[in-house]
Amino acid sequence: MAGTTDALKRVMLGRALASNRLGETLLPKRIALPVFCSDPISSVAYATEQILLVLGTAGAASFLGFAAPIAVAVAVLLAVVVASYRQTCFAYPSGGGAYVVSKDNLGRNASLTAAAALLVDYVMTVAVSVVSGVVAITSAFTSLAPYAVPLSVGFVVLLAIINLRGVKESGTAFAFPTYAFVALTFLLLASGIYRALTGGIPEAVSAHLEPEQTAQVGGVFTLLLCLRAFASGCTALTGVEAVSNGVPAFQEPKSKNAATTLLIMGALAISMFSGITGLALASHAQAYSEGNPSVISQIADSVWGRGFFFFAFQAATAGILILAANTAFNGFPTLASILAHDRFLPHQLRNRGDRLAFSNGILLLAGVSAVLIVGFDANIEKLIHLYIVGVFTSFTLSQLGMVRHWRDELSRTSDYRRSIRRSQLINGTGAFVTALVLVLVVVYKFLGGAYLAIGAMIVLFFLMRGIRRHYDDVSIELQPEPAGSIRPSRNHAIVLVSELHAPTLRALAYAKATRPSDLIALTVAVDDEKDRQLQAAWNAWQMDVPLTIVSSPYREITRPVLDYITRIHRDSPRDVVTVFIPEYVVGQWWEHLLHNQSALRLKGRLLYQPGVMVTSVPYQLRSSEKAADLENPADAPALRL
C-alpha cells in the first residue's frame, strides 16, 4: 500500500527535488506577475460591483453616479500603496513584508498583529477569490448555482495540488489564465469605447432595476454612504503586499525585479478598474444583492452580446478569480515559514516538501479555506465583509514601520538624504491614508461580519504568543547541565516478554550488547497456563537472564509494568531504566488487525516516565521484505507486539 501511495504522490506532484535545485525555482517577472499579482488584478472584477452594491441601497439610480469619484479615490489609494510597497521591496530584500518590517521597527506586538492580519487575509483571499470565480461560472451557466459549495471546495483542492508541485510550476500553469483575463479585459474596454463613440453602449440587463432603499440619504448621510461605498471598493487593493512578502522568490536582481513587477501590476489594476467602472456607468449596470449575474458579466453582455467573446471573457474571469487564490497560496506558506523560524508557529510549517514548496503551509491554508467556504455556504456577500480588515491592518503597520526605518537610516548616514526623505514621504503618505481607510472599513463592515475577522486576528495573535512562550520554556528546559551532573549511576535493563520466540531472543541479545548494570526479562501474569508454559520454555532453553513474573489479578498489563519500574526508580533516583520492546515489522496494512497492540499502549505510557528510556527492537517478518524495495522504507508500517 505504501508503494501505491508513493506512486500516486509522484504522479500528482512529480519527483522530489534536491535542495541544491532551489535556484531553479526562482521566478522571472513574466511568471512572477501571475504568481504574486493575480489577486489584485482579479479584484477589478468585483471591486466596482461592491461600490455599486452599496450605492444601490440609496434606493435611487441617480446615486450610482457617485461611483466615478469613489473609483478615482480607490485608484489613487492603490497608486499610493503600490509606491509604498516598492520602497519595501528595496529596503527588505529578504521578504516577509509587513511582519518583518514591523518586527524590525515597531516591536513584537506590532509584528504579530501584522502577521495575524496577513494570515487571516490570506485565508479570506482564497475563500473570496474561489467563490467569486464560481459566481462568474454560475452567471454564465445558472444551472450550476446549486453546486456552488462543492465546486468551490473542489477548486481549492485543485489549487493546493498545483501549488504542492512547486512555485515555478504553479506560476507557469497560471500564467495563461491571468494574461488571458488581462487581454480580454482591455479588449472589452476597447470594444466599449468604440461602441460608445459609434452609437452608444446598450443598457445592461439591470439598467431598469428599481433598487430597494435600505440606507438613509440626504446631507451627512449621503457622505456616510459614499464613505461606506469607498470602503467596499477598497477590495481592489487586496493582495498588493504579496510581492514584498515574496522578494526572495524572484530572479536576480531580486529587489529590482520585484519592484518592477509591482509597478506593472499597479498600472494594470488601476487602468482595468477605472475602465470597468466607466463601462458600468455607461451601461447603467446595477449590482444584484445575490451577486448573480455579476456587474462585469452584465458589461460583457452589453458590449459583446452572448457570443464567443462573452463566454471566453466569463471563462477568463472565472479563471483569474479562482487563480487569484494563488497569491495566498504563495504568501501564506512563506509567511508561516518565517513565523515558524521565529518560533511563533509550529516548526513543521518551516520545512519545505519534496518539490521545495512549503507543503504543510499549503495544506493548512487549503483546509481552513475549505472549512470557511462550507461554513458560509459559498456566499460571496457574507464572505466579502470579512475580507479587507486584515489587508489594511497590515498595510498601515507596514508603512508605519517603513517611516521608522527611513528615520533610522537618516540618523545613520549623511549620503542620499534627499532620496531617503522622498521614500519616507511616500511611506508616510501610505501610512496615513491606509490608517484612514482601516478606520472606515472597521466602522462600516464591523457588524456585517468584519468582527469575525477581527476576532480571528486576536485569537491568532495570542496563539502565536503562546506558541513562542512554549518554545522558549522548552529551550530553557533543554539547556545542557554541567558535565557529569546528568550522568546516571547505573542502567537497569528490562526486556518485555510475552512468549519465548525469535523477537524475544533478539531483544535479549541487543540488551546484553548495551552492557547494562543488570538485566532482567519481565512478563505480566494474566493467564496461569500461558505463564507456566513460558516458565517451562525459559528453563528448557537454559536462559542466562532471569525471568521476572509480576502478577496482575485484573488482567491489566500496563499498570503492573509501570509500578515495577517506578519502584526501581524510587529506590535509585539517579539510575536509569531502559525498557527493550520487541516489535514486528510487517508489510501489509491488514496485519495490524491480527496482532495485539498492548505493547504499543505501554510504550506510550513509558515515554512519560522520568528516568525511563524506551528502545524498540525490530524483527522483520517475511511480508516486510517488499518494504526494502520502496524508495522510502520508512513508509512501511511497523507493528508492535
C-alpha positions as CSV (number, residue, x, y, z in Angstrom):
1,M,0.0,0.0,0.0
2,A,2.9,2.3,0.8
3,G,4.2,1.7,-2.7
4,T,0.9,2.6,-4.3
5,T,0.7,5.8,-2.2
6,D,4.2,6.8,-3.1
7,A,3.5,6.2,-6.8
8,L,0.3,8.2,-6.7
9,K,2.1,11.0,-4.9
10,R,4.8,11.1,-7.7
11,V,2.1,11.2,-10.4
12,M,0.3,14.1,-8.8
13,L,3.2,16.2,-7.5
14,G,6.2,15.0,-9.6
15,R,9.6,13.7,-8.5
16,A,11.3,15.1,-5.4
17,L,13.8,18.0,-6.0
18,A,17.1,18.2,-4.2
19,S,17.8,21.2,-2.0
20,N,20.6,22.4,-4.3
21,R,18.0,22.9,-7.1
22,L,16.2,25.7,-5.2
23,G,17.7,28.3,-7.5
24,E,15.9,26.7,-10.4
25,T,12.6,27.6,-8.9
26,L,13.3,31.4,-8.9
27,L,10.8,33.3,-10.9
28,P,11.3,35.7,-13.9
29,K,9.0,38.7,-14.0
30,R,6.6,37.2,-16.6
31,I,5.9,34.3,-14.3
32,A,6.0,36.3,-11.0
33,L,3.2,38.5,-12.2
34,P,0.6,35.7,-12.3
35,V,2.0,34.1,-9.2
36,F,2.0,37.2,-6.9
37,C,-0.3,39.6,-8.6
38,S,-3.3,37.6,-9.7
39,D,-5.2,38.7,-6.6
40,P,-5.0,42.5,-7.1
41,I,-5.5,42.1,-10.8
42,S,-8.6,39.9,-10.3
43,S,-10.0,42.3,-7.7
44,V,-11.1,44.6,-10.5
45,A,-13.7,42.0,-11.4
46,Y,-15.7,42.7,-8.3
47,A,-14.4,46.0,-6.8
48,T,-16.8,48.1,-9.0
49,E,-19.6,45.8,-8.1
50,Q,-19.1,46.3,-4.4
51,I,-19.2,50.1,-4.9
52,L,-22.4,49.9,-6.9
53,L,-24.0,47.5,-4.4
54,V,-23.6,50.0,-1.5
55,L,-24.7,53.0,-3.6
56,G,-27.8,51.0,-4.7
57,T,-29.0,50.9,-1.1
58,A,-29.9,54.6,-1.5
59,G,-32.9,53.5,-3.5
60,A,-32.3,55.8,-6.5
61,A,-30.3,55.1,-9.6
62,S,-29.1,58.7,-9.5
63,F,-26.8,57.9,-6.6
64,L,-24.9,55.5,-8.8
65,G,-23.2,58.5,-10.4
66,F,-21.1,58.8,-7.2
67,A,-19.3,55.6,-8.3
68,A,-17.0,57.7,-10.6
69,P,-15.4,59.9,-7.9
70,I,-15.2,56.9,-5.5
71,A,-13.4,54.9,-8.1
72,V,-11.0,57.7,-8.7
73,A,-10.3,57.8,-4.9
74,V,-9.7,54.0,-4.9
75,A,-7.4,54.2,-7.8
76,V,-5.3,57.0,-6.2
77,L,-5.1,54.9,-3.0
78,L,-4.0,51.9,-5.0
79,A,-1.2,54.0,-6.6
80,V,-0.1,55.3,-3.2
81,V,0.1,51.7,-1.7
82,V,2.0,50.4,-4.7
83,A,4.5,53.2,-4.5
84,S,4.9,52.5,-0.7
85,Y,5.4,48.8,-1.2
86,R,8.0,49.4,-3.9
87,Q,10.1,51.0,-1.1
88,T,9.7,47.9,1.0
89,C,11.0,45.7,-1.8
90,F,14.3,47.6,-1.9
91,A,14.6,48.0,1.9
92,Y,13.8,44.4,2.8
93,P,15.0,42.0,0.0
94,S,14.8,39.1,2.4
95,G,10.9,39.2,2.1
96,G,8.4,38.9,4.9
97,G,6.6,42.1,4.1
98,A,4.6,43.7,6.9
99,Y,5.7,41.2,9.5
100,V,9.4,41.7,9.1
101,V,9.1,45.4,8.7
102,S,7.0,45.7,11.9
103,K,9.3,43.4,13.8
104,D,12.4,45.4,12.9
105,N,10.9,48.8,13.5
106,L,7.8,48.6,15.7
107,G,8.4,45.7,18.1
108,R,7.0,42.2,18.7
109,N,3.4,43.1,19.4
110,A,3.1,45.2,16.2
111,S,4.7,42.5,14.1
112,L,2.4,39.7,15.5
113,T,-0.6,42.0,14.8
114,A,0.6,42.4,11.2
115,A,1.3,38.6,10.9
116,A,-2.2,37.7,12.3
117,A,-3.8,40.2,9.9
118,L,-1.9,38.8,6.9
119,L,-2.7,35.2,7.8
120,V,-6.4,35.9,8.2
121,D,-6.3,37.9,5.0
122,Y,-4.7,35.1,3.0
123,V,-7.4,32.7,4.2
124,M,-10.1,35.1,3.2
125,T,-8.3,35.7,-0.2
126,V,-8.7,32.0,-1.0
127,A,-12.3,31.8,0.1
128,V,-13.4,35.1,-1.6
129,S,-11.5,34.6,-4.8
130,V,-12.6,31.0,-5.4
131,V,-16.3,31.8,-4.5
132,S,-16.1,34.8,-6.8
133,G,-14.8,32.7,-9.6
134,V,-17.6,30.2,-9.1
135,V,-20.1,33.1,-9.2
136,A,-18.7,34.0,-12.6
137,I,-19.3,30.4,-13.8
138,T,-22.8,30.3,-12.4
139,S,-23.5,33.7,-14.1
140,A,-22.9,32.0,-17.4
141,F,-24.4,28.6,-16.5
142,T,-27.1,29.3,-14.0
143,S,-27.9,25.6,-13.7
144,L,-24.7,25.1,-11.7
145,A,-25.7,27.6,-9.0
146,P,-26.9,24.9,-6.5
147,Y,-23.5,23.3,-6.7
148,A,-21.5,26.4,-5.7
149,V,-20.1,24.9,-2.4
150,P,-18.7,21.6,-3.9
151,L,-17.4,23.5,-6.9
152,S,-15.6,26.0,-4.6
153,V,-14.1,23.3,-2.4
154,G,-13.0,21.3,-5.5
155,F,-11.2,24.4,-6.9
156,V,-9.4,24.9,-3.5
157,V,-8.2,21.3,-3.6
158,L,-7.0,21.7,-7.2
159,L,-5.1,24.9,-6.4
160,A,-3.5,23.1,-3.4
161,I,-2.3,20.2,-5.6
162,I,-0.9,22.5,-8.2
163,N,1.0,24.6,-5.6
164,L,2.4,21.4,-4.0
165,R,4.2,20.8,-7.3
166,G,6.3,23.9,-6.7
167,V,6.1,27.7,-7.1
168,K,7.5,27.8,-10.6
169,E,5.2,25.1,-11.9
170,S,2.2,26.8,-10.4
171,G,3.2,30.1,-11.9
172,T,3.6,28.5,-15.4
173,A,0.2,26.8,-15.1
174,F,-1.5,30.1,-14.0
175,A,0.2,32.4,-16.5
176,F,-2.2,31.8,-19.4
177,P,-5.5,32.4,-17.5
178,T,-4.0,35.6,-16.0
179,Y,-2.8,37.1,-19.2
180,A,-6.0,35.9,-21.0
181,F,-8.1,37.9,-18.5
182,V,-5.9,41.0,-18.9
183,A,-6.0,40.8,-22.7
184,L,-9.8,40.2,-22.8
185,T,-10.5,43.0,-20.3
186,F,-8.6,45.5,-22.4
187,L,-10.4,44.2,-25.4
188,L,-13.7,44.7,-23.6
189,L,-12.6,48.3,-22.7
190,A,-11.6,49.0,-26.3
191,S,-14.8,47.5,-27.7
192,G,-16.9,49.5,-25.1
193,I,-15.1,52.8,-26.1
194,Y,-15.7,52.0,-29.8
195,R,-19.4,51.3,-29.3
196,A,-19.7,54.5,-27.1
197,L,-18.2,56.5,-30.0
198,T,-20.3,54.9,-32.7
199,G,-23.8,54.8,-31.3
200,G,-23.7,54.1,-27.6
201,I,-23.4,51.1,-25.3
202,P,-26.6,49.0,-24.9
203,E,-28.0,49.1,-21.4
204,A,-27.3,46.3,-19.0
205,V,-30.0,43.9,-18.0
206,S,-30.2,45.6,-14.6
207,A,-30.5,49.1,-16.0
208,H,-34.2,49.4,-15.2
209,L,-34.0,47.6,-11.9
210,E,-35.8,49.5,-9.1
211,P,-33.3,49.5,-6.2
212,E,-34.8,49.0,-2.8
213,Q,-33.8,51.7,-0.3
214,T,-32.2,50.3,2.8
215,A,-30.0,53.3,3.7
216,Q,-30.9,56.8,4.9
217,V,-29.6,59.5,2.5
218,G,-29.5,63.3,2.3
219,G,-26.9,65.7,3.8
220,V,-24.4,64.0,6.0
221,F,-26.0,60.6,5.4
222,T,-25.1,60.8,1.7
223,L,-21.5,61.4,2.7
224,L,-21.5,58.4,5.0
225,L,-23.0,56.3,2.2
226,C,-20.2,57.3,-0.1
227,L,-17.6,56.6,2.6
228,R,-19.1,53.1,3.0
229,A,-19.0,52.5,-0.8
230,F,-15.4,53.7,-0.8
231,A,-14.6,51.2,2.0
232,S,-16.2,48.4,0.0
233,G,-14.4,49.4,-3.2
234,C,-11.1,49.1,-1.4
235,T,-11.3,45.4,-2.0
236,A,-9.4,46.3,-5.2
237,L,-6.2,46.6,-3.0
238,T,-6.2,43.1,-1.7
239,G,-3.0,41.1,-2.4
240,V,-0.8,44.2,-3.1
241,E,1.6,43.2,-0.3
242,A,2.2,39.7,-1.7
243,V,5.1,40.9,-3.9
244,S,7.0,42.4,-0.9
245,N,6.5,39.2,1.0
246,G,8.0,37.1,-1.8
247,V,11.0,39.1,-2.9
248,P,13.4,36.1,-2.3
249,A,11.4,34.1,-4.9
250,F,12.4,36.5,-7.8
251,Q,15.4,36.0,-10.0
252,E,18.4,38.4,-9.6
253,P,18.3,41.3,-9.2
254,K,15.5,40.4,-6.7
255,S,14.5,43.8,-5.4
256,K,14.5,45.5,-8.8
257,N,12.5,42.7,-10.4
258,A,10.0,42.6,-7.5
259,A,9.5,46.4,-7.6
260,T,9.1,46.4,-11.4
261,T,6.5,43.6,-11.2
262,L,4.7,45.6,-8.5
263,L,4.7,48.7,-10.8
264,I,3.3,46.7,-13.8
265,M,0.6,45.2,-11.5
266,G,-0.4,48.6,-10.3
267,A,-0.7,50.1,-13.8
268,L,-2.8,47.1,-15.0
269,A,-5.1,47.1,-12.0
270,I,-5.7,50.9,-12.0
271,S,-6.4,51.1,-15.7
272,M,-8.7,48.0,-15.7
273,F,-10.6,49.0,-12.6
274,S,-11.2,52.5,-13.9
275,G,-12.3,51.2,-17.3
276,I,-14.7,48.7,-15.9
277,T,-16.2,51.3,-13.6
278,G,-16.7,53.6,-16.6
279,L,-18.4,50.9,-18.7
280,A,-20.6,50.1,-15.7
281,L,-21.8,53.7,-15.5
282,A,-22.2,53.9,-19.3
283,S,-24.3,50.8,-19.5
284,H,-26.3,51.8,-16.3
285,A,-25.4,48.4,-14.7
286,Q,-26.5,47.8,-11.2
287,A,-25.4,45.2,-8.7
288,Y,-27.7,42.3,-7.6
289,S,-27.6,41.6,-3.9
290,E,-27.1,37.9,-4.5
291,G,-24.2,38.7,-6.9
292,N,-25.6,36.8,-9.9
293,P,-25.3,38.0,-12.7
294,S,-22.2,39.9,-11.7
295,V,-21.7,43.5,-12.9
296,I,-18.7,42.6,-15.1
297,S,-20.7,39.8,-16.8
298,Q,-23.5,42.4,-17.5
299,I,-21.0,44.7,-19.1
300,A,-19.6,42.0,-21.3
301,D,-23.2,41.0,-22.3
302,S,-24.0,44.7,-23.2
303,V,-20.8,45.2,-25.2
304,W,-20.5,41.9,-27.0
305,G,-23.8,40.1,-26.5
306,R,-23.9,36.4,-25.6
307,G,-21.4,35.3,-28.2
308,F,-17.9,33.8,-28.3
309,F,-16.2,36.8,-26.7
310,F,-18.8,36.8,-23.8
311,F,-18.2,33.2,-22.9
312,A,-14.5,33.5,-23.4
313,F,-14.4,36.5,-21.1
314,Q,-16.6,34.7,-18.5
315,A,-14.2,31.8,-18.6
316,A,-11.2,34.1,-18.2
317,T,-12.9,36.0,-15.4
318,A,-13.7,32.7,-13.6
319,G,-10.1,31.6,-14.1
320,I,-8.5,34.7,-12.8
321,L,-10.8,34.9,-9.8
322,I,-10.1,31.3,-8.9
323,L,-6.4,31.6,-9.6
324,A,-6.3,34.9,-7.5
325,A,-6.2,32.5,-4.6
326,N,-2.7,31.5,-5.8
327,T,-1.4,34.8,-4.4
328,A,-2.4,33.5,-0.9
329,F,-1.0,30.0,-1.7
330,N,2.4,31.7,-2.1
331,G,2.1,34.3,0.6
332,F,0.6,32.2,3.4
333,P,3.2,29.4,3.4
334,T,6.1,31.7,3.1
335,L,4.9,33.9,6.0
336,A,4.1,30.9,8.0
337,S,7.6,29.5,7.4
338,I,9.1,32.8,8.6
339,L,6.9,32.8,11.7
340,A,7.8,29.2,12.4
341,H,11.5,30.1,12.1
342,D,10.9,32.8,14.7
343,R,9.1,30.1,16.9
344,F,5.6,31.8,16.7
345,L,4.1,28.9,14.7
346,P,4.8,25.1,14.8
347,H,8.2,24.1,13.4
348,Q,6.6,21.8,10.9
349,L,5.5,24.9,8.9
350,R,9.1,25.9,8.4
351,N,10.0,22.8,6.3
352,R,10.0,22.5,2.5
353,G,8.3,19.5,0.9
354,D,9.5,17.2,-1.9
355,R,9.1,19.9,-4.5
356,L,10.8,22.7,-2.4
357,A,7.4,24.2,-1.6
358,F,6.2,24.8,1.9
359,S,3.8,21.9,1.8
360,N,2.5,22.0,5.3
361,G,1.5,25.7,5.0
362,I,-0.2,25.0,1.6
363,L,-2.2,22.1,3.2
364,L,-3.1,24.2,6.2
365,L,-4.3,27.1,4.1
366,A,-6.4,24.8,1.9
367,G,-8.0,23.1,4.8
368,V,-9.0,26.3,6.7
369,S,-10.3,28.0,3.5
370,A,-12.4,25.0,2.6
371,V,-14.0,25.0,6.1
372,L,-14.7,28.7,5.7
373,I,-16.4,28.2,2.3
374,V,-18.6,25.4,3.6
375,G,-19.4,27.4,6.8
376,F,-20.6,30.4,4.8
377,D,-22.3,28.3,2.1
378,A,-20.1,29.9,-0.6
379,N,-22.0,33.2,-0.3
380,I,-19.8,36.0,-1.6
381,E,-21.8,38.7,0.1
382,K,-21.2,37.2,3.5
383,L,-17.5,36.4,2.9
384,I,-16.6,39.8,1.4
385,H,-17.4,41.6,4.7
386,L,-14.7,39.6,6.5
387,Y,-12.2,40.4,3.8
388,I,-10.3,43.7,3.9
389,V,-9.8,44.4,7.6
390,G,-6.7,42.3,7.7
391,V,-5.4,43.9,4.5
392,F,-5.4,47.4,5.8
393,T,-4.2,46.5,9.2
394,S,-1.0,45.0,7.6
395,F,-0.8,47.9,5.2
396,T,-0.9,50.5,8.0
397,L,1.7,48.7,10.2
398,S,4.0,48.1,7.3
399,Q,4.0,51.7,6.2
400,L,4.5,53.0,9.8
401,G,7.4,50.6,10.1
402,M,8.9,51.9,6.9
403,V,8.6,55.5,8.1
404,R,10.6,54.4,11.2
405,H,13.1,52.6,9.1
406,W,13.9,55.6,6.9
407,R,14.2,57.8,10.1
408,D,16.8,55.4,11.4
409,E,18.6,55.4,8.0
410,L,18.7,59.2,8.2
411,S,20.4,59.1,11.6
412,R,23.0,56.6,10.4
413,T,24.1,58.2,7.1
414,S,24.7,61.6,5.5
415,D,24.5,60.2,2.0
416,Y,21.4,60.0,-0.2
417,R,19.4,62.1,2.3
418,R,17.1,63.5,-0.4
419,S,16.3,60.0,-1.7
420,I,15.7,58.8,1.8
421,R,13.4,61.7,2.7
422,R,11.4,61.1,-0.5
423,S,11.0,57.4,0.4
424,Q,9.9,58.5,3.9
425,L,7.3,60.9,2.5
426,I,5.9,58.1,0.2
427,N,5.6,55.7,3.1
428,G,4.3,58.4,5.5
429,T,1.5,59.2,3.0
430,G,0.8,55.5,2.6
431,A,0.6,55.1,6.4
432,F,-1.9,58.0,6.8
433,V,-4.3,57.0,4.0
434,T,-4.3,53.3,4.8
435,A,-4.9,54.1,8.5
436,L,-7.8,56.3,7.5
437,V,-9.3,53.5,5.3
438,L,-8.8,51.0,8.1
439,V,-11.0,53.1,10.4
440,L,-13.6,53.3,7.6
441,V,-13.5,49.6,7.0
442,V,-13.9,48.7,10.6
443,V,-16.7,51.2,11.1
444,Y,-18.7,50.2,8.1
445,K,-18.0,46.4,8.0
446,F,-17.8,45.5,11.6
447,L,-21.4,44.4,12.1
448,G,-21.6,43.0,8.6
449,G,-19.1,40.3,9.6
450,A,-15.8,42.1,10.0
451,Y,-16.0,41.3,13.7
452,L,-15.3,37.7,12.9
453,A,-12.1,38.6,11.1
454,I,-11.0,40.9,13.9
455,G,-11.8,38.1,16.4
456,A,-9.8,35.6,14.4
457,M,-6.8,38.0,14.3
458,I,-7.0,38.5,18.1
459,V,-7.1,34.7,18.7
460,L,-4.2,34.2,16.3
461,F,-2.2,36.9,18.0
462,F,-2.4,35.3,21.4
463,L,-2.0,31.8,19.9
464,M,1.3,32.8,18.4
465,R,2.5,34.4,21.6
466,G,1.5,31.2,23.4
467,I,3.5,29.1,20.9
468,R,6.5,31.3,21.3
469,R,6.2,31.0,25.1
470,H,6.1,27.2,24.9
471,Y,9.1,27.0,22.7
472,D,11.1,29.4,25.0
473,D,10.2,27.3,28.0
474,V,11.2,24.1,26.3
475,S,14.5,25.7,25.2
476,I,15.3,26.6,28.8
477,E,14.4,23.0,30.0
478,L,16.7,21.5,27.3
479,Q,19.8,23.6,28.2
480,P,22.6,21.1,29.0
481,E,23.6,20.8,32.6
482,P,27.2,20.9,33.8
483,A,29.3,18.0,32.7
484,G,28.7,14.8,34.7
485,S,25.6,16.2,36.5
486,I,23.2,14.2,34.3
487,R,25.3,11.0,34.1
488,P,23.3,8.1,35.6
489,S,24.9,5.9,38.2
490,R,23.6,2.7,36.7
491,N,21.5,1.4,33.9
492,H,18.8,-1.2,34.7
493,A,17.7,-3.1,31.5
494,I,14.3,-4.7,31.2
495,V,13.2,-6.8,28.3
496,L,9.5,-7.1,28.0
497,V,8.5,-10.7,27.2
498,S,5.1,-12.1,26.0
499,E,6.5,-15.5,24.9
500,L,9.8,-17.1,24.1
501,H,10.3,-16.6,20.4
502,A,12.8,-15.1,17.9
503,P,11.9,-11.5,18.5
504,T,12.4,-12.0,22.3
505,L,15.8,-13.6,21.8
506,R,16.9,-10.7,19.5
507,A,15.8,-8.2,22.1
508,L,17.7,-10.0,24.9
509,A,20.8,-10.2,22.7
510,Y,20.7,-6.5,21.9
511,A,20.1,-5.6,25.6
512,K,23.2,-7.6,26.6
513,A,25.2,-5.8,24.0
514,T,24.5,-2.4,25.7
515,R,26.2,-3.8,28.8
516,P,23.7,-2.7,31.4
517,S,24.3,-2.9,35.2
518,D,21.7,-5.6,35.4
519,L,19.3,-7.3,33.0
520,I,16.0,-9.0,33.6
521,A,13.2,-10.3,31.4
522,L,9.8,-9.1,32.6
523,T,6.4,-10.6,31.9
524,V,3.0,-9.9,33.3
525,A,0.9,-12.9,34.6
526,V,-2.6,-12.7,33.1
527,D,-3.0,-16.4,32.1
528,D,-1.8,-19.1,34.5
529,E,-1.5,-21.8,31.8
530,K,0.4,-19.5,29.5
531,D,2.7,-18.3,32.3
532,R,3.6,-22.0,33.2
533,Q,4.4,-22.7,29.5
534,L,6.6,-19.6,29.3
535,Q,8.5,-20.6,32.5
536,A,9.0,-24.1,31.2
537,A,10.3,-22.9,27.9
538,W,12.6,-20.5,29.7
539,N,14.1,-23.3,31.8
540,A,14.3,-25.7,28.8
541,W,16.3,-23.1,26.9
542,Q,18.5,-22.6,30.0
543,M,18.3,-18.8,29.6
544,D,21.0,-16.9,31.4
545,V,18.7,-13.9,32.0
546,P,16.3,-14.2,35.0
547,L,12.6,-14.2,34.2
548,T,10.6,-12.0,36.5
549,I,6.8,-12.5,36.6
550,V,4.6,-9.8,38.0
551,S,1.1,-10.7,38.9
552,S,-2.0,-8.9,37.5
553,P,-5.2,-10.1,39.2
554,Y,-7.3,-7.8,37.0
555,R,-5.5,-8.9,33.7
556,E,-4.0,-5.4,33.2
557,I,-0.6,-5.3,31.6
558,T,0.4,-1.6,31.6
559,R,-0.1,-0.8,35.3
560,P,2.0,-3.7,36.8
561,V,4.9,-2.8,34.5
562,L,4.8,0.9,35.4
563,D,4.6,0.0,39.1
564,Y,7.6,-2.3,38.8
565,I,9.7,0.4,37.0
566,T,8.6,3.1,39.5
567,R,9.9,1.0,42.4
568,I,13.3,0.7,40.8
569,H,13.4,4.5,40.1
570,R,12.2,5.3,43.6
571,D,14.9,3.2,45.2
572,S,17.7,4.6,42.9
573,P,16.6,8.1,41.7
574,R,19.9,8.7,39.8
575,D,19.7,5.4,37.9
576,V,18.0,5.0,34.6
577,V,15.8,2.1,33.5
578,T,16.0,1.0,29.8
579,V,12.9,-0.9,28.6
580,F,13.5,-3.0,25.4
581,I,10.3,-3.8,23.4
582,P,10.4,-6.4,20.6
583,E,8.4,-5.3,17.6
584,Y,7.3,-6.9,14.4
585,V,7.8,-5.1,11.1
586,V,5.1,-6.1,8.6
587,G,4.4,-5.3,5.0
588,Q,0.6,-5.5,4.8
589,W,-1.7,-3.0,6.4
590,W,-4.2,-5.6,7.4
591,E,-1.6,-7.4,9.5
592,H,-2.0,-4.7,12.1
593,L,-5.5,-6.1,12.8
594,L,-4.2,-9.6,13.6
595,H,-1.8,-8.8,16.4
596,N,-2.0,-7.5,19.9
597,Q,-1.3,-3.8,20.4
598,S,-0.8,-3.8,24.2
599,A,2.9,-3.1,23.9
600,L,2.2,0.0,21.8
601,R,0.0,1.4,24.5
602,L,2.6,0.5,27.1
603,K,5.3,2.3,25.1
604,G,3.1,5.4,25.0
605,R,2.8,5.4,28.8
606,L,6.5,4.8,29.4
607,L,7.5,7.8,27.4
608,Y,6.0,10.0,30.2
609,Q,8.0,8.3,33.0
610,P,11.1,10.2,34.2
611,G,14.3,8.3,34.1
612,V,13.0,5.7,31.7
613,M,14.4,5.0,28.3
614,V,12.4,3.1,25.7
615,T,14.1,1.1,22.9
616,S,12.3,-0.8,20.2
617,V,14.0,-3.8,18.7
618,P,12.5,-4.6,15.3
619,Y,12.1,-8.1,13.9
620,Q,11.2,-8.2,10.2
621,L,8.6,-10.7,9.1
622,R,8.8,-12.1,5.5
623,S,5.8,-9.9,4.5
624,S,8.0,-6.8,5.1
625,E,10.6,-7.8,2.5
626,K,8.9,-5.7,-0.2
627,A,9.4,-2.6,2.0
628,A,13.1,-2.8,1.3
629,D,12.4,-2.1,-2.4
630,L,10.5,1.1,-1.6
631,E,12.0,4.5,-2.3
632,N,11.2,5.4,1.3
633,P,11.2,2.3,3.5
634,A,10.2,4.4,6.5
635,D,6.7,4.5,4.9
636,A,6.3,0.7,5.7
637,P,4.1,0.1,8.7
638,A,5.6,-1.2,11.9
639,L,3.6,-3.3,14.3
640,R,4.4,-3.7,18.0
641,L,3.9,-6.9,19.9
